[in-house]
Amino acid sequence: MSKKPSDTELTPESFTGMTLTKPKHTAAGLPAVFSAVRHIMDEMDPLRATKVMFELNQMGGVDCPGCAWPDPKDHRSKLGEYCENGAKAIAEEATTKKLEPEFFAKNSVEELAAQSDFWIGKRGRIAQPMILDEGATHYRPIHWQDAFETIAKELNALPSPDHAVFYTSGRTSNEAAFLYQLFVRMYGTNNLPDCSNMCHESSGVALSETVGIGKGSVTLEDFYESEVVLVIGQNPGTNHPRMLNALKRANKNGAKIITINPLPETGLIRFKDPQSVGDVLGEGTALTDLFLQVRLNGDVPLMKAILKLLWDKEKSEPQSVFDKDFIESKTEGFTAFIDDLESKDLNELCEASGIAILQIEEAVNILASSKKIIACWAMGLTQHKNGVGNIQEVVNLLLAKGSIGKPGAGTCPVRGHSNVQGDRTMGIWEKPKDSFLDALESSFNFKAPRHHGLDVVDSIKKMHEQQGMVFFAMGGNFLSATPDTSYTAEALRNCILTVQVSTKLNRSHLVTGRRAIILPSLGRSDVDMQASGKQFVSVENSMGVVHSSQGRLKPISTHLLSEPAIVAGLAKATLKDKGNVEWHQVAENYDIIRNMIQATIPGFENYNERVRDPQGFVLPNGARNADFSSIGGKAKFTVNEIPDNKLKQGEFHMTTVRTHDQFNTTIYGLNDRYRGIFNERRVILMNEEDMKDQTLEKGDVVDLWNEHNGIKRCAPRFLVVPYSVLQKCTVTYFPETNVLVPIDSVADKSNTPTSKLVKITIKKVIV
């Protein structure tokens, strides 16, 4: 029986000294340059920094381990083809600080768990494999082969392979991901949850149903031809700042940008390109032409209001607004879609969206005459109970306008991690298609499991029920990334063994099963030298471009293995002679892995040749060409319900966001510069009228409570910050408030946790 984790072990509650300024109105510029340089110099010497930064995102260079925004084809700045947060990401990975056995001998797991995520992450790279024995208080070193044999012994002793869970983060390369899923399926399970389950799973489901492919349909070049770009539920200025360059270029070419978001975000207001002297010395580029401050989860009523007004224009001037030819030849379900629109009351839609009709009419006037529309979105749409419906309503707009399958138009879900899309392409999925499994069986001489496996939420539940007995994570920080932190911690502690493939220490190393192993891997920036010579890996960006990445830096330790080598070592120890894969050979030469991928996955013909093209290659995408043959030949209009977002007296809606000093669960610093919040993360952003109603003032300490299905959850001790949000809407940072996201509050169809809409009550703490 595992012990119940304390709040202090999961998210230490001490304040760090908050100061507030007015939110910024311009993103990037010289402050971004200074911030990037400071973070880089804090982690490595100038020579090492120069070596990696001038290769970052260059053709044939090091792919940024941060976001998955695509690289430009036509020109890449030699001065710096990266953003501020990309510099922070590479600084974290390429740091020369390292954790050797003496660190773990000196610091117990309990002592480390009492520290903040920021402190833990700043200790440096893990330099050797470590094991936490059952009942032990400290990690100790373990040899690689002993680690593989320990894990293999536990896996092979399980009652069934389905009692093991194999998680994947979005950092893993194509080569490592393919080997990983092949090993797991040869072992006998489809339990392959990944970070997509928690972020863009709703996008994959929504797009697969409506346009036949769960990926975006646009390329980077489409932005330069677009007439309108919709940016919905997304903060590119912090989460993928290089997107601002694409928006700037679209703006210069005449595109209108409509931003739809519960918060005004600096990066979408005005952008100073750090590499443009005119921008740096001047005022920069105003990006957003129209900002619609939508109520939390008010996106479906907003889209319906826009579409209803567009339909009214189309009826008064037939064929002037909607693309009749496209609708008739390429889509189905239009009549039911229109019947639904006509049944809705415009005033009720406006009220539910939180936006006045005059503002909605401004958006309609921009969209009515436009034929090339790109819709971009991120977790602001996906992490709701109706996340799939949110996206399908956006697709309705694109289909009505004929804005898909043509240059300058289409869908653009913006992925948040460097190869999360590639991992899914490689087969990291708990619901594999039969055609994929058939190809694996044919190529590798084994019987693949056919029943669906566990996604993230279902894996946590199984572990909580003591049915998931070995947990293996290929990268990531599972505990901090997942919902319902206390529940997830109990689930992990119910395991016999938890294993983390990691570069740096994080909280998932400190909340473990009875035994725990850390397998330290090479990073994206490290030279990967194998028996056949230097290796490179490949990744797929948000727009389906596959390209290479090759490390340039000497690894900080001789005890690190690459992720493909880790998978191969574990597979050899676990599978023995099962299948026909020579695991030691594939780890020595990644060309062999790419040949395996080529033989199995459509679109990777001549993989080894094409990936060596400096620009990479583009994967097939039917929706990009208005080819919907995978779903019967026609794209689908859908009818989506308006969500019931009613609140009881005293309740608020809460959404979780990142700070500007953060990437996913990695905390780079304690400042949220654009929002004017410094040296503190335990904050809740509130509307000032709501603060008055609750008799709260700036800086007051409050506890945040959620009650769902009879279970009460508390995130204690947060500081109140007045901010420009709509009434009854509040904003907090994750992972500090993930404890409030119920494990059984998930999106319909996609099972994604509802981290963007949590009902809370706020209670003032007397201090």
Protein Blocks (a to p, Z undefined) as FASTA:
>chain_A
ZZdddfklmmccbdehiadddddfbeghjllmmmmmmmmmmmocfklmmmmmmmgopahi
acdfkbfbdcdfkbccfkbgcdfklmmmmmmmmpcbdcdfklmmmpcfklmmmpcfklmm
mnopcfbdcdddehiabdcdddfklmmmmmmmmmmmpmbfklpccdddfkbcfklmmmmm
mmmmmnopabdcdfklmmmmmmmmmmmmmnopacdfbdfklmmmpmbdcdehiafklmom
mlmmmmmmmmmnopacddddfbdcfklmbccdfklmklmmmnojafblbdcdddehilmm
mmmmmmmmmmmmmmmmghklbcfklmmmmgghklmmmmmmmmpcfklmmmmnopafklmm
mmmmmmmmpcbdcddddfklmmcfklmmmmmmmmmmmmmnopghiehiacddddfbfklm
mmmmnopafbbcfklmmmmmmmnopaddfbdcddfklmmmmmmnopafbdcdeejjfklm
pghkllmmmmmmmpmbdcdddfbdcfklmmccfbdcddddddfklccddfkbccdddddd
fkopacddddfbdcfbfkbccfklmmmmmmmmmnomgojbdfklmmmomklmmmmmmmmm
ghiaoklmmmmpmnlpadddfklnopaklnoopacddddddddfbdcehiacddddddfk
bghjbcfbfcdfknopahiabdcdddfklmmmnopaehiacdddddeehiacddehiadd
dddddehiacdddfklmmmmcfklccehjlpacfkbccdddddddZZ
